[in-house]
């Protein structure tokens, strides 16, 4: 087989066989196929789509490109959560300690920012000293000690996905249900988990803009989980505006700490409790989702979830003093206020532009090897439905480089729509698949 032939076949809408996909993935993983050929194949897959058989073969190839963990020796259910990516989504930092505090194991292997969306690893690395690059032995040690560990992909876990994930981020090949499904499911199933809860975003700030596309992706992932023998439930959630008010790595850590302390934005609290409730239910810790929400809320009210997060930080080499002193996190040197140009209501937000503004400030990657500025980002003051007066602050830009401000400012200013009447509301949790 030759890579160029597989590129042509997918370009011409042919269905690749399982053996052809295995050849493509294995050859790219070991370096026999260069980035430019894999980029071409990925673009063909985005433009022509992937069949269910191709998605299954791609997931299998990436899953078995490395090691599949065996956590059966740990005395309890292993449950994880994954989000398809959005703007201001810091839920993993809250729900992982909640669920671990309830006695389940949360072996969370996460990703970095992808396109305009933030990544859990980048947020965690804004905590001084926090090590997301644990070996699998250390990963298991932390998991055994406190019930939760949060790391990035190691060389052993789905190495094909790790290489392809970084490539998709910088080649405009993110928005493909098949590629997203195989990426998520390959590394999640490699964790050796019993159950998985998916947060599938839809709206202007999501990769799946239309609800029907989000539902299709959710169904693909639930079906893939069932085929492998893992319980999967997918929540379709709103991403027409940022989740919470903070966008940017260190800023989002601060907001997550607020939620763990019993405060924080209501939408972040609501979604974290709903997702953690489903994790507790699928992990057979509770008899119903309602009981799971009550138990999760208790972990916040009693401080047990907060203590668990401090324990995770300490065991992974981070500075647990941030729990009481968030000022130890990186801070930007400058701020700029974007204000409302008129009286009225925030009728809509071009949410993806807000994510792109954070990237423009240095909070995300435009090239595969770009460094992240953990301190920069946005604080959103005006959200959809809010009444505003001319001159009221809509969004604060936290920045270090004046040269980066102009583009970010333009993206934020043109992201807001101000109208005379308030818009119709959208539910945060739209529906659930696989329940």
C-alpha positions in Angstrom: 0.0 0.0 0.0 1.0 3.6 -0.5 -0.3 6.6 1.4 -0.9 8.7 -1.7 -3.3 6.0 -3.0 -5.3 6.1 0.2 -5.4 9.9 0.0 -6.7 9.7 -3.5 -9.3 7.1 -2.6 -10.7 9.1 0.3 -10.6 12.3 -1.8 -12.8 10.5 -4.3 -15.2 9.4 -1.5 -14.2 5.7 -1.5 -14.6 3.7 1.7 -11.2 2.5 3.0 -11.0 -1.0 4.4 -10.0 -1.9 7.9 -6.6 -3.1 6.7 -6.0 0.1 4.7 -6.8 2.3 7.8 -4.6 0.1 10.0 -1.7 0.5 7.5 -2.3 4.3 7.4 -2.3 4.7 11.2 0.5 2.3 12.0 2.7 3.8 9.3 2.1 7.3 10.5 2.7 6.4 14.1 6.1 4.9 13.4 7.1 7.8 11.1 6.9 6.1 7.7 4.2 8.5 6.5 5.1 12.3 6.9 2.9 15.0 8.4 2.0 16.5 5.0 0.5 13.2 3.7 -1.4 12.6 6.9 -2.7 16.2 6.7 -3.9 15.6 3.2 -5.7 12.4 4.2 -7.3 14.2 7.2 -8.5 17.0 5.0 -10.0 14.4 2.6 -11.7 12.7 5.6 -13.2 16.1 6.7 -14.4 17.0 3.2 -15.7 13.5 2.2 -16.7 12.1 5.6 -16.1 8.8 7.2 -18.4 5.8 7.2 -19.4 4.0 10.4 -17.1 1.1 9.4 -14.2 3.5 8.8 -14.8 5.2 12.2 -14.8 1.8 14.0 -11.6 0.8 12.2 -9.9 4.2 12.9 -10.9 4.0 16.6 -9.5 0.4 16.9 -6.3 1.3 15.1 -5.6 4.3 17.3 -6.7 2.4 20.5 -4.3 -0.4 19.8 -1.4 1.8 18.5 -0.3 1.7 22.2 -1.0 0.3 25.6 -4.5 -0.4 27.0 -4.5 0.0 30.8 -5.6 -2.8 33.1 -7.0 -1.1 36.3 -9.1 -4.2 37.3 -6.9 -4.5 40.4 -8.3 -1.2 41.9 -11.2 -1.9 44.2 -14.0 0.2 42.6 -15.5 1.4 39.4 -13.4 3.5 37.0 -15.4 6.4 35.4 -14.3 9.3 33.2 -15.8 12.3 31.5 -14.9 14.0 28.2 -16.0 17.2 26.6 -15.9 17.8 22.8 -14.5 21.2 23.5 -15.8 24.7 24.0 -15.0 28.1 25.4 -14.6 28.5 29.1 -15.2 24.8 29.8 -13.4 24.1 33.1 -15.8 21.3 34.3 -13.1 18.6 34.6 -11.3 20.6 37.3 -14.5 20.5 39.4 -16.2 17.2 38.7 -13.1 15.0 38.9 -12.5 15.8 42.6 -16.3 15.6 43.3 -16.5 12.1 41.9 -13.2 10.9 43.5 -14.4 12.3 46.8 -17.5 10.0 46.5 -15.3 6.9 46.3 -15.0 6.2 42.5 -11.8 6.2 40.6 -11.3 8.9 37.9 -8.4 8.0 35.6 -8.6 11.2 33.4 -6.3 11.4 30.4 -7.0 14.7 28.8 -6.0 16.8 25.9 -4.6 20.3 25.2 -6.4 23.2 23.5 -7.7 22.4 20.1 -8.4 25.3 17.7 -10.5 27.9 19.5 -11.3 25.6 22.5 -9.3 25.4 25.7 -7.7 22.2 27.0 -7.7 20.7 30.5 -3.9 20.1 30.4 -3.2 23.7 29.6 -5.4 24.8 32.5 -3.7 22.4 34.9 -0.2 23.5 33.8 -1.0 27.1 34.8 -0.8 25.7 38.4 2.8 26.1 39.4 4.6 22.8 39.4 1.6 20.7 38.3 2.9 17.7 36.3 0.6 16.3 33.7 3.4 14.2 32.2 3.4 11.4 34.7 4.6 7.9 33.7 1.9 5.3 33.7 3.4 3.9 36.9 3.1 7.3 38.6 -0.4 7.8 37.1 -1.5 4.6 38.8 0.2 5.5 42.0 -1.6 8.9 42.2 -4.9 7.2 41.2 -4.5 4.6 44.0 -3.6 7.3 46.6 -6.5 9.7 46.0 -8.9 8.2 43.5 -8.1 10.6 40.7 -5.2 11.5 38.4 -5.2 14.0 35.5 -2.5 13.6 32.9 -1.9 13.9 29.2 -1.3 11.1 26.8 1.9 9.3 27.4 4.0 7.7 24.7 2.2 4.4 25.5 -1.4 5.6 25.4 -2.9 5.9 21.9 0.3 7.4 20.4 -1.4 7.6 17.0 -4.1 9.9 18.4 -1.5 12.1 20.1 0.3 12.8 16.8 -2.9 13.2 14.8 -4.5 15.4 17.5 -1.6 17.9 17.3 -1.8 17.9 13.6 -5.5 18.5 13.3 -5.2 21.5 15.6 -3.1 23.4 13.0 -4.4 22.1 9.7 -8.1 23.0 9.9 -9.2 19.4 10.3 -10.9 19.5 13.6 -14.5 19.6 12.6 -15.2 16.0 11.6 -17.5 13.8 13.6 -15.6 10.7 12.6 -12.2 12.1 13.6 -13.5 13.5 16.8 -15.2 10.2 17.7 -12.2 8.1 17.0 -9.8 10.5 18.8 -11.9 10.7 22.0 -12.9 7.1 22.2 -9.4 5.6 21.4 -7.7 7.4 24.3 -10.7 7.1 26.7 -11.1 3.4 26.1 -7.4 2.9 26.6 -7.8 4.1 30.2 -9.4 0.8 31.3 -12.6 2.5 32.4 -16.0 0.9 33.2 -18.1 3.9 32.1 -17.8 7.3 30.3 -19.9 10.4 30.4 -19.6 12.7 27.3 -20.4 16.4 27.2 -21.1 17.1 23.6 -21.2 20.8 22.9 -23.4 22.5 20.3 -23.7 26.1 19.3 -21.6 28.9 17.9 -18.6 28.1 20.2 -18.7 24.4 19.6 -17.1 22.3 16.8 -20.6 20.9 16.2 -22.5 24.1 15.5 -25.9 22.4 14.7 -27.8 20.3 17.3 -28.3 17.6 14.8 -24.6 17.3 14.2 -23.9 17.1 17.9 -26.5 14.4 18.3 -25.0 12.5 15.4 -21.5 12.7 17.0 -23.0 11.6 20.4 -24.7 8.6 18.8 -21.5 7.6 17.1 -19.6 7.7 20.4 -22.3 5.9 22.4 -22.4 3.2 19.7 -18.6 2.9 19.7 -18.6 2.5 23.5 -21.3 -0.2 23.3 -19.3 -2.1 20.7 -16.2 -2.1 23.0 -18.3 -3.0 26.1 -18.2 0.3 28.0 -21.2 2.2 29.3 -21.5 5.6 27.7 -24.0 8.4 28.1 -23.8 11.7 26.2 -25.2 15.0 27.3 -25.9 17.6 24.5 -25.1 20.9 26.1 -25.2 24.6 25.0 -22.1 26.4 23.7 -23.7 29.4 22.2 -21.9 31.5 24.8 -18.9 30.7 27.1 -19.4 28.4 30.1 -19.0 30.6 33.1 -17.3 34.0 32.8 -13.6 33.1 32.6 -11.9 32.2 29.3 -8.1 31.4 29.6 -6.1 28.9 31.5 -5.2 30.5 34.9 -8.4 32.5 34.9 -10.4 29.3 34.5 -8.6 27.6 37.3 -9.6 30.5 39.6 -13.2 30.1 38.5 -13.1 26.4 39.2 -11.7 27.1 42.7 -14.7 29.4 43.2 -17.1 26.6 42.3 -15.3 24.1 44.6 -15.6 26.7 47.4 -19.4 26.8 46.9 -19.6 29.9 44.6 -18.8 30.5 41.0 -21.1 31.1 38.0 -24.5 29.2 38.2 -24.1 27.6 34.8 -20.7 26.0 35.7 -22.1 24.7 39.0 -25.2 23.2 37.2 -23.3 21.5 34.5 -20.6 20.1 36.9 -23.2 18.6 39.2 -25.2 17.1 36.3 -22.1 15.5 34.7 -20.8 14.2 38.1 -24.2 12.8 38.9 -24.2 10.8 35.7 -20.6 9.6 36.5 -21.8 8.5 39.9 -24.8 6.7 38.5 -23.0 4.9 35.7 -20.3 4.0 38.3 -23.1 2.4 40.4 -22.3 4.7 43.4 -25.9 5.9 43.5 -29.3 4.5 42.5 -30.4 7.5 40.4 -29.1 10.6 38.8 -31.0 12.8 41.2 -29.3 11.0 44.1 -26.0 11.7 42.3 -26.6 15.4 42.2 -27.4 15.5 45.8 -24.3 13.6 46.7 -22.1 15.7 44.4 -23.5 18.9 46.0 -22.6 17.5 49.4 -19.0 17.1 48.4 -18.8 20.9 47.6 -20.8 21.9 50.7 -18.7 19.9 53.1 -15.4 21.0 51.4 -14.5 17.4 50.6 -14.2 18.1 46.8 -12.0 21.1 47.5 -9.8 19.0 49.7 -9.6 16.3 47.1 -8.5 18.8 44.4 -5.7 20.1 46.8 -4.6 16.4 47.3 -4.5 15.8 43.5 -2.4 19.0 43.0 0.0 18.0 45.8 0.4 14.4 44.5 1.1 15.7 41.0 3.8 18.1 42.1 1.7 21.3 42.1 1.4 24.1 44.6 -1.7 23.4 46.8 -1.3 26.9 48.3 -3.3 28.2 45.3 -6.4 26.8 47.0 -6.3 29.6 49.5 -4.2 32.1 47.5 -5.2 32.1 43.8 -2.8 35.1 43.4 0.0 32.5 43.1 -1.4 31.6 39.7 0.0 33.5 36.6 -1.5 37.0 36.2 -1.5 39.2 33.1 0.2 42.6 33.3 -2.6 44.5 31.5 -6.3 44.6 31.1 -8.6 46.3 28.5 -12.3 46.8 28.7 -14.6 46.2 25.7 -17.8 48.2 26.4 -21.3 48.1 25.1 -21.9 50.4 22.1 -25.6 50.9 22.9 -28.4 50.4 25.3 -30.3 47.1 25.1 -29.8 43.4 25.7 -27.0 41.0 24.7 -29.1 39.1 22.1 -26.3 36.7 20.9 -22.6 36.0 21.2 -20.3 34.7 18.4 -18.8 32.4 21.0 -16.1 31.0 18.7 -14.7 34.5 18.2 -14.2 34.8 22.0 -12.2 31.6 22.0 -10.2 32.8 19.0 -9.6 36.1 20.9 -8.0 34.1 23.8 -5.8 32.3 21.2 -4.8 35.7 19.7 -3.7 36.9 23.1 -1.4 33.9 23.4 -3.7 31.6 25.4 -3.9 29.0 22.6 -1.9 27.6 19.8 -1.8 28.8 16.2 1.1 26.4 15.3 1.7 22.9 16.7 4.7 23.9 18.8 3.5 27.3 20.1 4.0 28.1 23.8 1.0 29.0 25.9 0.7 32.2 28.0 -1.2 30.8 31.0 -2.0 34.3 32.3 -4.0 35.8 29.4 -7.6 35.5 28.6 -11.1 37.1 29.0 -13.5 37.8 31.8 -17.0 37.9 30.3 -19.3 40.4 32.0 -22.2 40.6 29.6 -23.8 37.3 28.7 -26.8 36.4 26.5 -30.0 38.0 27.9 -28.2 40.5 30.1 -29.5 44.1 30.0 -26.7 46.6 29.2 -26.3 50.3 28.9 -24.0 52.1 26.5 -20.5 52.1 28.0 -21.1 49.1 30.3 -18.3 46.6 30.3 -19.0 43.5 28.2 -15.6 41.8 28.5 -12.2 42.4 30.1 -9.2 41.3 28.1 -6.2 40.2 30.2 -3.1 40.5 28.1 0.7 40.7 28.3 1.7 41.6 24.7 0.3 45.0 23.4 1.0 43.7 19.9 -1.6 41.0 20.4 -4.3 43.2 21.7 -5.7 44.7 18.5 -6.8 41.4 16.9 -8.3 40.1 20.1 -10.1 43.4 20.7 -11.7 43.3 17.2 -12.8 39.7 17.7 -14.5 40.5 21.0 -16.1 43.7 19.8 -17.6 42.0 16.8 -18.7 38.9 18.9 -21.4 40.8 20.7 -24.9 41.5 19.3 -26.9 44.1 21.2 -30.7 44.3 20.5 -33.6 46.3 21.9 -35.4 43.1 23.1 -34.0 40.1 25.1 -33.6 36.8 23.2 -35.4 33.6 23.9 -33.4 31.5 26.4 -31.7 28.2 25.5 -31.4 25.3 28.0 -27.9 24.5 29.2 -28.6 20.8 28.9 -30.5 20.1 25.8 -31.0 16.4 25.8 -29.3 13.1 26.7 -28.4 10.1 24.5 -27.7 6.6 25.7 -29.5 7.0 29.1 
